Amino acid sequence: MRRGTETDVYDVFAKFGDDATEPIRWVGSVRSGDPELAWHAAKEIYTRREYCTVLWVAQRSGMVVSGPEDEAILRTPDRLTYRLPTGPGRRRRARIKAGPVQPVPR
């Protein structure tokens, strides 16, 4: 893991259209000495032809990025075996076997 080093480069992320399921995606980068000018430059460059609903501009030096040395750490199936789909556990099987809970009469 390392920090970005380019202080004048800003990465641009945008969401296009009104579809709520559409993800915010990376669309490119701009160079600027000021964050507000970077946002305006990104707006002019990347939202010209499509209807943009969300525009994010992030300074590359403020990002923490993974490198080749992080490949083993990022392998989800190998390190998170408890998240793999399996059958019901011992306690859930016992609850199923016991049946539904009956309310106590008052």
N, C-alpha and C positions, 0 to 999 in steps of 0.2 A: 504494500500500500504506500502511496506517495502523494504528495500535494502537487498540484499543477504549478508550473514555473512562469508562465507567460502572463504578466500583469495587464497587458493591454489587449488581450484577446477575451472576447465574451462569447459564450456558446448560447445559441438561441433555440428555445423550445416553444412550440406552438400547437394549438388545437384549432382545427378548421371545421366549420359547420356547427349546426345546433344539436347534432347527435350526441346524447349524453354518454353513450358507450364508446365514442371515439376517444382514443388515448391522446395524451399530450406527447408529442414526439419531437426529437431533435431535428431541426431543419437546416442548421448551418452555424456559422460563426461570423462575427464582425470584429474589427479592430477599432478601439477608441480609447481615449485617455480619460473619459468620464462615463459613469454608468448610465446617466440619463441620455447622453448623446448616443451611447451604444443602443439603448432601447429605441430611440427615434430612428437610427440607422437600420435596425432590424425591422422595424415597422415598415419603412420605405422599401426595403429589399425583399422581405419574405411574405408580406401580406398584400402585395399589389394585385395578384390575380385571383386569390381565393378569399372567401369570407372568413376572417379569423375571429375567434371568440376569446382566446387566451394567448397571451404572449409573455414568455418569461425570458429574461436575459440574466445569465449567471457568469460572473468573472471566473475564468478558467483557473486562476491561481487560488481561488477559494474552494475549489473542488478537491475531494479526495478520490483518487482513482486507483484501480487495481492494476497490477502488472503481471508478467509471466510467473513471478515467484508466488503469487496468490492462487494459482490454479488449483492446487490441492485443497486449499481452504474453501474454495467456492463450489466444490463438488457436493451438491446437496444430497444425493442418494447415499453416498458413502458416510456422511457425517451425521445425518438426521434419520436414522433408521426408525425411530419412534414415530415419525410422520408418515411412514409408508402405510397404505391401506391394508388392513388385515381383518380377520374375523373378530367377533366380539371377545373381549377378555374374560378372565375368570369371574370377576364380579358381575359383569353384565350378564353372563350366562346364568349365574345364580339368581339374579333378579328376574330374568325371563322364566326360569324354572319355577320360581316361587309364585308367579302369576301377579295379576293386578292387586293393588292394595285396596281392601274394603274399608269404607268409612265406618267409624265406631258409632253405633246408635246412641242417641242422647236420651 
